Amino acid sequence: MEGTVLDPAGGAPGATSASVMHRLRGVWRRRWVMLGVALAVTALTAAWTLRQPRIYAASTSLIIDVTAPRILDGEVKEVMGEERSNYWFNKEYYATQSEIITSRAVASRVVDRLGLSKDASFLGLPANQDPEERAKALEDADAVGLLRSRIQVVPGKDSRVMNIGVEDVDPARAALLSNEVAAAYMAENLALKLRTTEEARTWLEGRLDELGRQSKAGEMAVYDLKKDADMLSTSLESRLSIVSERINSYNLKLTEVRTRIAAQQARVDAIHRLRKDAGNDETWAEAVPGAKDGPIQDLKSRYGEQKAACAELTERYLPEHPKLLECNRKLDVVRADLLKSLTNVVRSAETQLAEAQGEEKNLNKLLDETKAEAFQVNKKAIEYGRLQRESDNNQRLYELVLKRLKDIELSGLLRTSNVRVLDPARPELLPVRPHTRRNLMVGWVMGLLLGLGVALFLEMLENTVGSQADVEDVLGLAFLGVVPRMEATKAPGDRDLYVHRAPRSAVAECCRAVRTNLLFMSPDHPCKTLVVTSSGPQEGKSTTCINLGVAMAQSGNRVLLLDTDMRRPRLHRAFGVPNDLGISSLVVGEGSLDKAVKSTEVPNLFVLPCGPLPPNPAELLHTRAFKELLRAAGEKFDRIILDSPPLNAVVDAAVLATQADGVVMVLKAGRTDRSAAKRALRSLADVQARMFGAILNDVDLRQPRYGDTYLGYQGYGPTQDEPKGGVAPS
């Protein structure tokens, strides 16, 4: 198994900051804390539960129908009796009933009926309270709100059953309150129905009066219209029929007159043409139609006879002959009569034309008057129809409202309800609260969760390296082993040479285990030089270095310990050797390696002291002479262990890490800060140092957190002839 070269991030490749398993192990290590918190929370829960008052519950079951029973005829509809068959409408209806049951109106009925506002037991007032304080408390108490808070409505699944539950400290009172709430709900439901019916009746009565006045006014308007239109004796339809007949009669007569006028006009026009064509011939009138009829024909015959007689006398007598003169005189008279008769015929034709034209004019006037009368009658008919419709509508509305009012008055006399009690409440002697078993289970679970939280919190607060998991998971280092805490001793030398003087102790065994792990880190290329360092002072670095050297020397290797801590050297005091000649002397060319190396009481273990303290230790370790010193020591010894200063204090350890085969980090259990250790590892990573692993020092195996992991070391101690003394390593 090769050593690990740290990356610049300060950890080994593949190492994580804090794995889940590490957290879980930390939490499990604090399982007794979790258990203690869980037991404490459970005990507090039990105490709280036992101090709670016993609450009893009672429930009344109601059956709530959507509509009330149909007692009246189906024609009589109640105000709130519409049919409800829609699923969502029914769901909303039952939700509304639940709200009504828990309303202040229902609770107020129960409080007033039972006098709960004066009941100190119901209000939870103490029995030994001062009378004045009790009176004030009763005045300030809200009995209605308190009762509402105790009412629970639970609808039955897929049914019309509604369960009304009430909780109280008294089981008998709980049953009483549940039954009273059910009764108050039924009363409030009926009162709501009656109030709605009364409001509807009041509104309908007002509307009925208004419609009655409107109906009467409409009938009077129809009467006045008939009176004004003279439609009292005959109906409007008859008047329209009479006017229509007159118009038809006038149209027929007008047609006849116009036909006659056309004929007369043609005759007059013909007479005028004859007169115009005849000139001075007065006999033109003979051609007039009708001139040959009646007296005119007689006059014409007489005129012909007289004319013939005059012609005969003209042949026999001279013009002055009396007989001829008399004959001519008679001829003139007959002729004058004939012309007069012909003139009368012409005048008769003209007179008949004028008479027909006058008749046409009169007929047109009568027709216009009749049409005007027809329009007036039609206008009256429209007005009459409008008034009649309004009157009929008002009458119909009046009758409808009157019927609905009678229905409401009849339905208001009913006291039927759609709610009925299925099972009344009965006192239950088993309390529903507090739930002791459930509370204890909840307390136990909450206690475990709180304990887990406390354990996690303590784990998060734990910022020191205390276990193998911390070394491997948090720091990402290979775990080489542990060094148990040594018991206090009087002699300081026993502390540093404890492994040599107590070879069968747990500390010696652990050091040998660390030695074995180091040797197996790289079996093909065993480490020659090894730097032992720590992140800070007082973490047992020098003691661990001595113990590790003793363990390697006991395996037959020649081991040299180099005290490279040139600021606070300690190895010469641990072995009781002089410090006048050492590493600082050899680097500057004073003395030789053989004279500077001192032997110890431990076979095969040698020590090279620091020597006089130099002013510039870091620069001294950078010199070529120091590298030559390491090479020369390596030729004479199998293992070289360098005791270096802390990494976070000075840079000496980082300088030494670049010249050695590897580095071993010493971590004091429960004291070395994780962040400090990470900073130290980043310092080594910056110089590309090879990291063998870490040793967990000063481990108290008696602590529970180490009991399972290092159980084998607790029974392994020194024999009777071995010293038992010792102190915690420095």
Secondary structure as UniProt FT lines:
FT   STRAND          4..5
FT   TURN            8..9
FT   TURN            13..14
FT   HELIX           20..29
FT   HELIX           31..51
FT   STRAND          55..64
FT   TURN            74..75
FT   TURN            79..80
FT   HELIX           87..101
FT   HELIX           104..114
FT   HELIX           116..118
FT   HELIX           120..123
FT   TURN            127..128
FT   HELIX           131..140
FT   HELIX           143..150
FT   STRAND          151..155
FT   TURN            157..158
FT   STRAND          161..168
FT   HELIX           171..228
FT   TURN            229..230
FT   HELIX           236..278
FT   TURN            279..280
FT   HELIX           282..287
FT   TURN            289..292
FT   HELIX           295..316
FT   TURN            319..320
FT   HELIX           322..412
FT   STRAND          419..423
FT   HELIX           436..461
FT   HELIX           468..469
FT   HELIX           470..474
FT   STRAND          479..484
FT   HELIX           492..496
FT   HELIX           498..501
FT   TURN            503..504
FT   HELIX           506..519
FT   TURN            520..521
FT   STRAND          529..534
FT   HELIX           541..554
FT   TURN            555..556
FT   STRAND          559..563
FT   HELIX           571..575
FT   HELIX           583..587
FT   TURN            588..589
FT   HELIX           593..596
FT   STRAND          598..599
FT   TURN            603..604
FT   STRAND          605..608
FT   HELIX           617..621
FT   HELIX           624..636
FT   STRAND          639..643
FT   TURN            647..649
FT   HELIX           652..657
FT   TURN            658..659
FT   STRAND          662..668
FT   TURN            669..671
FT   HELIX           674..686
FT   TURN            687..688
FT   STRAND          690..699
FT   TURN            701..702
FT   HELIX           704..707
FT   TURN            708..710
FT   HELIX           711..714
FT   TURN            720..721
//
